[in-house]
């Protein structure tokens, strides 16, 4: 971020219910924001009282490519009847030297009490992405299906902090108390032409 405003969210972590947490998130796509070097500022926002330690670890994974550009598509918003119309198609020109193009989404499925069914938290949901009207790529959240009372407790091996207070054990649509929100990435290189405009929907 610059010195006067908050910038791009590079990580999202769901606070625990009265327990400490530890989160590890791969933020590789955001390396594109650091190519110019120089001093960078990081901010952490929470409504809970936390002492924070942040470590960033850089490594070369020899994957044959690296991020060099990012473009904003959409922010989230309340899961209600207006959700789809608040995410209209976006036209972007693909850099002519791009060898790989990905969609990256950080979706936590919040939206509790935004409609009578408390969807977002306790309803399954999916997000559909297309590029130039091609294949549909689905980001799906099915953890709330069938009143999955222990859905989050069963994810302790993934990082959910066990022994929390409250309703931490319940399965939720896209998040659990005390778990990082993993970035969803989809390779859409085959749907675009470098140097040409593409429509993301």
C-alpha positions in Angstrom: 0.0 0.0 0.0 1.1 3.6 -0.2 1.4 5.9 2.7 -2.2 7.2 2.7 -4.5 4.3 1.8 -4.9 0.6 2.2 -4.1 -1.4 -0.9 -4.8 -4.9 -2.1 -5.7 -7.8 0.3 -3.0 -10.5 0.0 -4.3 -12.8 2.7 -7.4 -13.5 4.7 -7.5 -15.4 8.0 -10.6 -16.3 10.0 -10.2 -15.5 13.7 -10.5 -18.3 16.2 -13.2 -18.3 18.9 -11.0 -17.3 21.9 -7.9 -19.2 20.9 -4.7 -18.2 19.2 -4.1 -19.0 15.5 -1.4 -19.7 13.0 -1.9 -19.3 9.3 0.2 -20.1 6.2 -0.9 -18.7 2.9 0.7 -18.9 -0.5 0.5 -15.4 -2.0 2.5 -16.1 -5.2 0.2 -14.1 -7.5 0.9 -11.0 -5.5 4.7 -11.1 -6.3 3.6 -9.0 -9.4 3.1 -6.1 -7.0 6.7 -6.3 -5.8 8.6 -6.2 -9.0 9.5 -2.6 -8.8 11.3 -3.2 -5.5 11.6 -0.6 -2.9 9.9 -0.3 0.5 6.6 -2.0 0.9 4.0 -1.5 3.7 1.8 -4.2 5.1 -1.3 -3.7 7.2 -3.4 -6.1 9.3 -7.0 -5.4 10.0 -9.1 -7.2 12.6 -12.0 -6.4 15.0 -10.4 -8.7 17.6 -7.5 -8.0 19.9 -4.5 -9.8 18.5 -0.7 -9.6 18.7 0.6 -10.3 15.2 3.8 -11.7 13.8 4.2 -11.8 10.1 6.9 -13.8 8.2 7.3 -13.7 4.4 9.3 -16.5 2.8 10.4 -16.2 -0.8 11.6 -19.2 -2.7 12.3 -20.2 -6.3 10.1 -23.2 -7.1 11.4 -23.5 -10.7 7.9 -23.6 -12.2 9.0 -21.9 -15.4 7.0 -18.7 -15.0 6.5 -15.9 -12.5 3.7 -13.3 -12.0 4.5 -9.9 -13.6 1.0 -8.3 -13.8 -2.3 -8.3 -12.0 -5.6 -6.7 -12.8 -8.6 -6.1 -10.5 -11.8 -7.8 -11.5 -14.4 -7.7 -8.6 -14.8 -7.4 -4.9 -17.1 -9.7 -2.9 -20.2 -8.3 -1.4 -23.3 -9.6 0.4 -24.8 -12.9 -0.8 -28.3 -11.8 -1.7 -30.5 -11.4 -4.8 -28.3 -8.6 -6.1 -25.0 -10.5 -5.9 -24.8 -11.5 -9.6 -25.7 -8.1 -11.0 -23.1 -6.5 -8.8 -20.4 -8.5 -10.6 -20.8 -7.5 -14.3 -18.3 -8.7 -17.0 -14.9 -7.0 -17.1 -12.9 -6.4 -20.3 -9.1 -6.5 -20.0 -6.3 -6.5 -22.5 -4.0 -9.5 -22.0 -0.3 -8.5 -22.1 1.3 -9.6 -25.4 4.2 -11.3 -23.6 1.9 -13.3 -21.2 2.6 -17.1 -21.2 0.1 -18.0 -18.5 -3.1 -16.3 -17.4 -4.9 -17.2 -14.2 -8.0 -16.1 -12.3 -7.3 -15.8 -8.6 -10.2 -15.5 -6.1 -10.1 -15.2 -2.3 -13.7 -16.2 -1.3 -14.5 -16.9 2.3 -18.3 -17.3 2.1 -19.3 -14.8 4.7 -22.7 -13.2 4.5 -24.4 -14.4 7.7 -27.9 -12.9 8.3 -27.8 -11.2 4.9 -30.9 -13.2 3.9 -33.5 -15.3 5.7 -31.5 -18.6 5.2 -28.3 -17.2 6.6 -26.6 -18.1 3.3 -23.0 -17.5 2.8 -22.2 -19.2 6.2 -24.6 -22.1 6.4 -25.6 -22.6 2.7 -23.6 -24.3 0.0 -22.8 -21.9 -2.9 -20.7 -21.8 -6.1 -19.1 -19.1 -8.1 -18.9 -19.5 -11.9 -16.2 -17.8 -14.0 -15.9 -17.7 -17.8 -13.4 -16.0 -20.1 -14.6 -15.0 -23.6 -17.7 -17.1 -23.1 -15.7 -20.3 -23.0 -15.7 -23.1 -20.4 -17.2 -22.5 -17.0 -14.8 -22.7 -14.1 -16.5 -23.4 -10.8 -15.3 -22.5 -7.3 -17.6 -24.6 -5.1 -18.3 -24.6 -1.4 -20.2 -27.7 -0.2 -19.1 -27.9 3.4 -22.5 -26.8 4.8 -24.4 -29.5 3.0 -26.7 -31.7 5.1 -26.3 -29.9 8.4 -22.7 -31.0 8.6 -22.3 -30.3 12.3 -18.7 -31.3 12.6 -17.5 -30.0 9.2 -15.0 -27.5 10.6 -13.9 -29.8 13.5 -13.0 -32.4 10.9 -10.7 -29.9 9.2 -8.2 -29.7 12.1 -5.6 -31.5 10.0 -5.8 -28.5 7.6 -5.2 -25.9 10.2 -8.5 -25.3 12.0 -7.6 -24.7 15.7 -9.2 -27.4 17.9 -10.8 -26.7 21.2 -12.3 -23.3 20.3 -15.3 -21.9 22.1 -18.8 -21.4 20.6 -20.0 -23.0 17.3 -16.6 -23.5 15.8 -17.3 -27.2 14.9 -20.1 -26.5 12.4 -19.5 -27.0 8.7 -19.7 -23.7 6.8 -19.8 -22.7 3.2 -16.3 -21.6 2.5 -14.6 -20.9 5.8 -14.0 -22.2 9.3 -13.1 -20.4 12.5 -9.3 -20.3 12.9 -8.5 -21.3 9.3 -6.7 -19.4 6.6 -8.7 -18.7 3.4 -6.8 -20.4 0.6 -6.6 -18.6 -2.8 -8.5 -20.4 -5.6 -6.5 -20.2 -8.8 -7.6 -21.3 -12.3 -5.4 -21.4 -15.4 -7.4 -19.8 -18.2 -4.5 -19.4 -20.7 -6.3 -21.4 -23.3 -9.3 -19.0 -23.3 -7.3 -15.8 -24.1 -5.0 -14.4 -26.9 -2.0 -12.5 -25.7 -2.1 -8.9 -26.9 -5.9 -9.0 -27.4 -8.9 -8.1 -25.2 -10.6 -10.7 -23.1 -14.0 -10.6 -21.3 -14.1 -12.0 -17.8 -17.5 -12.9 -16.4 
